[in-house]
Amino acid sequence: MFSGNIVRSSKKPASHDAVVHVPFTLFPSPVLRSRFEEACTVQTDFNLLIHRVANDPNFLEHCLQR
């Protein structure tokens, strides 16, 4: 089972700018091989999407301007 936790800075505990996601694993979880292979296939496309978004400053500025 994969889970995560949010850690806040002790200096500014109410600040949203100081939040860090800290992943951790409690127990190993069995996954069907077909689902694992599907996730691997999707991950390749997702990585490409993230790469293109991160390298398109006009798109990012338009999406984040509010």
JOQUI-V462555 format. One record per residue. RES is the residue in one letter. BURIAL is b if it has 16 or more other C-alpha atoms within 10 Angstrom, else e. Layout:
res=RES burial=BURIAL
res=RES burial=BURIAL
This chain:
res=M burial=e
res=F burial=e
res=S burial=e
res=G burial=e
res=N burial=e
res=I burial=e
res=V burial=e
res=R burial=b
res=S burial=e
res=S burial=e
res=K burial=e
res=K burial=e
res=P burial=e
res=A burial=e
res=S burial=e
res=H burial=e
res=D burial=e
res=A burial=e
res=V burial=e
res=V burial=e
res=H burial=e
res=V burial=e
res=P burial=e
res=F burial=e
res=T burial=e
res=L burial=e
res=F burial=e
res=P burial=e
res=S burial=e
res=P burial=e
res=V burial=e
res=L burial=e
res=R burial=e
res=S burial=e
res=R burial=e
res=F burial=e
res=E burial=e
res=E burial=e
res=A burial=e
res=C burial=e
res=T burial=e
res=V burial=e
res=Q burial=e
res=T burial=e
res=D burial=e
res=F burial=e
res=N burial=e
res=L burial=e
res=L burial=e
res=I burial=e
res=H burial=e
res=R burial=e
res=V burial=e
res=A burial=e
res=N burial=e
res=D burial=e
res=P burial=e
res=N burial=e
res=F burial=e
res=L burial=e
res=E burial=e
res=H burial=e
res=C burial=e
res=L burial=e
res=Q burial=e
res=R burial=e
